[in-house]
């Protein structure tokens, strides 16, 4: 199971303390291709369908095979058990009956289109059913109605930072929603640990370990045994190069079945930094045995072959880039040194793939370093970032382009915007 999938499961399990945050829903777009019609109160949906038929005009009777209408799968009528549809939706959600929760949330949203809570509940059900695009619209609707709705903020944060595949933009959105929830005076206290946990996840994924550590501390102050928060704390300590603390934090997670593989992997990375190669490999193998999909054997070339691959990548660069690199040595190293990592504040991640040292070409050398400028590529980190030798060769090329971007004066945000994160 991937780390992200693991986090999604963990957050769903928070329902024992507080329901996993609902997302915002749009009563008129429940099903996407599957339109939802909820009794007589779904007039807007039915009207949309009617208008679509009327607007089709004469050509509607003559259809090419690829013009076939999508099959409609209406939701079941909400069985609110003589209660309010929104309350029924919440009860169904808590019981894990997500289709029924969606039916009742859709009816609640149809009855009160301007009720953010109804759209949020609908979004939660859609997210639980893995209907992410519809859940995104539902959250957007709820937050458009009430930007401070805590359930909608938590639901949207979880969707973007945990449930959807990780990208910088999604992680940034997840962090923004979680932070807004934490900053709202009206946020129920019982939602604070969940919001802080999602924020910690998002910040760790964004490389903002200092903020991730702060948010994990908020969770652990209220829930000392929250293992997911313990993991986020351990990860943040590792990224901040607080290696002794990170080692103790990861060691405490070895008996946690859900996080043991990741704990072994990081303990291997920490032992590797101490030069304890054999012990590090033992932990890597344990991580691989527990989660082979997450931790496949790295395509690690020999040191000489790695140098040859870097040399070939340099030779294949455009002429202007080769010219910029004149007088700038490109070295191959095993892993980043602690001095290099701590030369920046906050520190660089121990898993960086490459490093540019020195001022950009637009700035003068101050004579403090010889050579003034240099580039390093890290063999073990690069091999662990890919799955095949072909991917390794491509990652070497991309990492070189990234470091040349720094040489030319670009920062990490500019490089990320160009796809060279």
C-alpha positions in Angstrom: 0.0 0.0 0.0 1.4 3.4 -0.9 1.9 6.0 1.8 -0.9 8.1 0.3 -3.3 5.2 0.2 -2.4 4.4 3.8 -3.1 8.0 4.9 -6.5 7.9 3.2 -7.4 4.8 5.2 -6.1 6.3 8.4 -8.2 9.5 8.0 -11.3 7.4 7.2 -10.7 5.6 10.5 -10.9 9.0 12.3 -14.7 8.5 12.0 -14.6 6.8 15.4 -13.8 10.3 16.9 -15.3 12.6 14.3 -16.8 11.8 11.0 -14.4 12.1 8.1 -15.0 15.6 6.8 -17.8 15.9 4.2 -17.2 17.6 1.0 -19.2 20.3 -0.8 -21.7 19.2 -3.3 -23.6 20.6 -6.2 -27.2 19.3 -6.2 -27.4 19.4 -9.9 -24.3 17.4 -10.8 -24.4 14.4 -8.5 -23.6 11.7 -10.9 -21.7 13.3 -13.7 -22.5 10.7 -16.4 -25.0 9.2 -13.9 -27.6 11.9 -13.2 -29.3 11.8 -9.9 -33.0 12.5 -9.6 -34.3 12.6 -6.1 -38.1 12.4 -5.9 -40.2 15.4 -6.7 -37.6 17.7 -5.3 -35.1 17.0 -8.0 -36.8 19.3 -10.4 -33.6 21.1 -11.3 -32.0 17.8 -12.5 -35.1 16.7 -14.4 -35.4 20.1 -15.9 -31.9 20.0 -17.1 -32.5 16.6 -18.8 -35.7 17.9 -20.4 -34.0 21.0 -21.8 -31.2 18.9 -23.1 -33.7 16.8 -25.1 -35.6 19.9 -26.4 -32.4 21.7 -27.4 -31.2 18.7 -29.4 -33.5 19.7 -32.3 -34.3 17.7 -35.4 -30.8 16.1 -35.5 -31.5 14.3 -32.3 -33.4 11.6 -34.2 -30.4 10.9 -36.4 -27.4 9.8 -34.4 -24.1 8.4 -35.4 -23.1 5.3 -33.3 -20.5 7.4 -31.4 -23.3 9.9 -30.4 -25.1 7.4 -28.2 -26.3 9.0 -25.0 -24.6 7.9 -21.8 -26.6 5.5 -19.8 -28.4 7.2 -16.9 -28.2 5.6 -13.4 -30.4 7.6 -11.1 -29.8 7.5 -7.3 -32.2 5.7 -5.1 -34.8 7.7 -3.3 -33.5 8.8 0.1 -34.9 6.8 2.9 -34.5 9.3 5.7 -36.4 7.1 8.2 -38.8 9.9 9.0 -35.9 12.2 9.8 -34.2 15.1 8.0 -32.3 14.0 4.8 -29.1 15.7 6.0 -29.2 13.9 9.3 -29.9 10.6 7.5 -27.0 11.3 5.1 -24.6 11.7 8.1 -25.9 8.5 9.7 -25.5 6.5 6.5 -22.0 7.9 6.0 -21.0 7.0 9.5 -22.3 3.5 8.9 -20.2 3.2 5.7 -23.3 3.2 3.5 -22.0 5.7 1.0 -24.6 5.3 -1.8 -27.4 5.9 0.7 -25.5 8.8 2.2 -25.2 10.3 -1.3 -28.9 9.9 -2.0 -29.9 11.7 1.1 -27.3 14.4 0.8 -28.4 15.0 -2.7 -32.0 15.4 -1.5 -30.9 17.7 1.3 -29.0 19.9 -1.3 -32.0 19.9 -3.6 -34.3 21.0 -0.8 -31.9 23.7 0.4 -29.5 24.6 -2.5 -27.8 27.3 -0.4 -27.0 25.0 2.6 -23.2 24.5 2.6 -23.5 21.5 5.0 -25.6 19.6 2.5 -23.1 20.1 -0.3 -20.3 19.2 2.0 -22.0 16.0 3.1 -22.6 15.1 -0.6 -19.0 15.7 -1.3 -17.9 13.4 1.5 -20.1 10.6 0.1 -18.8 11.2 -3.4 -15.2 11.1 -2.2 -15.8 7.9 -0.3 -17.2 6.4 -3.5 -14.0 7.4 -5.4 -16.0 9.8 -7.6 -13.3 12.5 -7.1 -14.2 14.9 -10.0 -17.8 15.2 -8.6 -16.5 15.5 -5.1 -14.3 18.4 -6.2 -17.3 20.2 -7.6 -19.3 19.5 -4.5 -16.6 20.9 -2.2 -16.3 24.0 -4.5 -20.1 24.5 -4.2 -20.0 24.3 -0.4 -17.0 26.6 -0.1 -18.5 29.1 -2.5 -21.6 29.3 -0.2 -19.6 29.3 3.0 -15.8 29.7 2.7 -15.4 29.0 6.4 -17.4 25.8 6.7 -15.1 23.6 8.7 -16.4 20.2 7.4 -16.1 21.3 3.8 -12.6 22.7 4.4 -11.5 19.4 6.0 -13.1 17.3 3.3 -11.6 19.3 0.5 -8.2 19.3 2.2 -8.3 15.5 2.6 -9.4 15.1 -1.0 -6.6 17.2 -2.5 -3.7 16.3 -0.1 -4.4 12.7 0.6 -6.9 11.0 -1.7 -5.9 12.3 -5.1 -2.5 11.4 -6.6 0.1 13.8 -5.3 1.0 16.9 -7.3 2.4 20.2 -6.1 -0.8 22.1 -6.9 -3.0 19.5 -5.1 -0.8 19.5 -2.0 -0.8 23.3 -2.0 -4.6 23.3 -2.2 -4.9 20.8 0.6 -2.6 22.8 2.8 -4.5 26.0 2.1 -7.9 24.4 2.9 -6.5 22.8 6.1 -4.8 26.0 7.3 -8.0 28.0 6.7 -9.9 25.5 8.8 -7.3 25.8 11.6 -7.5 29.6 11.5 -11.3 29.8 11.7 -12.5 30.7 15.3 -15.7 28.8 14.5 -14.0 25.5 13.8 -15.2 22.8 16.2 -12.4 21.7 18.5 -12.9 18.1 17.6 -11.9 18.9 14.0 -8.6 20.6 14.9 -6.5 17.3 15.1 -7.9 16.1 11.7 -7.2 19.5 10.0 -3.7 19.6 11.6 -2.9 16.1 10.4 -3.9 16.8 6.8 -1.9 20.0 7.0 1.2 18.1 8.2 0.8 15.6 5.4 0.5 18.3 2.8 3.5 20.3 4.1 5.7 17.2 4.2 4.8 16.5 0.6 5.6 20.1 -0.3 9.0 19.9 1.4 8.0 22.4 4.1 9.1 20.1 7.0 9.2 22.9 9.6 5.5 23.6 9.2 4.7 19.9 9.0 6.5 19.4 12.4 4.4 22.2 13.9 1.1 20.7 12.7 2.1 17.2 13.8 2.7 18.7 17.3 -0.8 20.1 17.3 -2.2 16.6 16.7 0.0 14.9 19.2 -0.8 17.4 22.0 -4.4 16.3 21.7 -3.9 12.7 20.6 -0.6 11.4 21.9 -1.1 8.0 20.4 -2.0 9.1 16.9 0.4 7.0 14.9 -0.1 8.9 11.7 0.9 12.1 13.4 3.9 10.3 14.8 4.9 9.3 11.3 4.5 12.8 10.0 6.7 14.0 12.9 9.4 11.4 12.2 9.4 12.3 8.5 9.6 16.1 9.2 12.5 15.5 11.6 14.3 13.5 8.9 13.8 16.2 6.3 15.0 18.8 8.8 18.2 16.8 9.2 17.5 16.2 12.9 18.8 12.7 12.4 19.1 11.4 15.9 15.6 12.4 16.8 14.3 11.0 13.5 16.0 7.7 14.2 14.2 7.3 17.5 10.9 8.4 16.0 11.1 5.9 13.2 12.2 3.1 15.5 9.1 3.7 17.6 7.0 2.8 14.5 8.6 -0.5 13.7 5.8 -2.5 15.4 3.1 -0.4 13.7 1.9 -2.7 10.9 0.7 0.1 8.7 3.9 2.1 8.9 6.6 -0.4 9.5 7.8 -0.5 5.9 8.3 3.2 5.8 10.0 3.2 9.2 12.4 0.5 8.0 13.1 2.4 4.8 14.0 5.6 6.7 16.1 3.8 9.2 18.0 2.4 6.3 18.6 5.9 5.0 19.7 7.1 8.4 22.2 4.2 8.8 23.5 4.7 5.3 24.4 8.3 6.4 26.4 6.8 9.2 28.3 4.5 6.8 26.6 1.4 8.2 25.9 0.0 4.8 25.2 -3.6 5.8 22.7 -2.6 8.5 21.1 -0.1 6.2 20.6 -2.8 3.6 18.9 -5.1 6.2 16.3 -2.4 6.8 15.9 -1.7 3.0 15.2 -5.4 2.5 12.7 -5.5 5.3 10.9 -2.5 3.8 10.9 -4.2 0.4 9.5 -7.4 1.9 6.7 -5.6 3.6 5.8 -3.2 0.7 7.4 -4.4 -2.5 5.4 -2.0 -4.7 6.5 1.0 -2.7 10.1 -0.1 -2.3 11.3 -2.0 -5.4 15.0 -2.9 -5.8 16.7 0.3 -7.1 18.4 0.0 -10.4 21.7 1.0 -8.8 24.6 1.1 -11.4 28.2 0.8 -10.3 30.0 4.0 -9.4 31.9 3.8 -12.7 28.8 3.2 -14.8 27.0 6.0 -13.0 29.8 8.4 -14.0 29.6 7.2 -17.6 25.9 7.8 -17.6 26.3 11.3 -16.3 29.1 12.0 -18.9 26.7 10.8 -21.7 23.9 13.1 -20.3 26.3 16.0 -20.3 27.4 15.3 -23.9 23.8 15.3 -25.0 22.9 18.7 -23.5 22.2 21.6 -25.9 25.3 23.7 -26.8 24.2 26.7 -24.8 24.0 24.6 -21.6 27.3 22.9 -22.2 28.8 26.4 -22.7 27.3 27.6 -19.3 28.8 24.5 -17.6 32.4 25.4 -18.8 34.5 25.6 -15.7 31.7 24.1 -13.6 32.7 20.6 -12.5 29.9 18.0 -12.4 30.8 15.4 -9.7 29.1 12.1 -8.9 28.6 11.3 -5.2 26.9 8.6 -3.2 24.6 10.7 -1.0 24.6 14.4 0.1 26.9 15.4 2.9 25.5 16.9 6.1 27.5 20.0 5.5 25.8 20.6 2.1 22.4 19.9 3.6 22.9 22.2 6.5 24.3 25.0 4.4 20.7 26.1 3.8 18.1 27.1 6.3 15.8 25.3 6.4 18.1 22.4 5.5 17.9 20.6 2.2 16.2 17.2 2.1 18.6 14.2 2.6 16.9 12.7 -0.5 17.8 15.4 -3.0 18.9 14.1 -6.3 21.4 16.8 -7.2 22.9 20.0 -5.9 24.2 23.2 -7.4 26.8 25.0 -5.2 27.8 28.6 -5.6 26.4 31.8 -7.0 24.5 31.9 -10.3 26.2 33.0 -13.4 24.8 36.5 -12.9 26.6 36.9 -9.6 30.3 37.2 -8.9 32.3 34.6 -7.0 33.4 35.8 -3.5 36.5 33.6 -3.4 35.2 31.5 -0.4 34.9 28.3 -2.4 37.1 26.6 -4.9 35.8 26.0 -7.4 33.4 28.9 -7.3 30.5 26.8 -8.8 30.0 23.1 -8.9 27.2 20.5 -9.5 26.8 17.1 -7.7 24.6 14.2 -8.7 23.8 11.6 -6.0 24.0 8.0 -7.2 22.0 6.3 -4.5 19.3 8.9 -4.2 18.8 9.0 -8.0 18.6 5.2 -8.2 15.9 5.1 -5.4 13.8 7.7 -7.2 13.2 5.4 -10.2 12.3 1.8 -11.1 14.2 1.0 -14.2 17.6 1.8 -15.8 15.8 3.7 -18.5 14.1 5.9 -15.9 17.4 6.4 -14.2 19.0 7.8 -17.4 16.0 10.1 -17.9 16.2 11.3 -14.3 19.9 12.0 -14.6 19.0 14.3 -17.6 16.2 16.0 -15.7 18.3 16.5 -12.6 21.1 18.1 -14.7 18.5 20.5 -16.3 17.3 21.4 -12.8 20.8 22.2 -11.5 21.6 24.2 -14.7 18.5 26.2 -14.0 20.0 27.1 -10.6 23.3 27.9 -12.3 21.3 30.3 -14.5 19.6 31.9 -11.5 16.2 30.2 -11.3 14.8 29.2 -7.9 13.0 26.0 -7.0 9.5 27.5 -7.6 10.4 28.7 -11.1 11.9 25.3 -11.9 8.8 23.5 -10.6 6.6 25.7 -12.8 8.7 24.5 -15.8 8.2 20.9 -14.8 11.8 20.6 -13.4 10.9 20.0 -9.8 
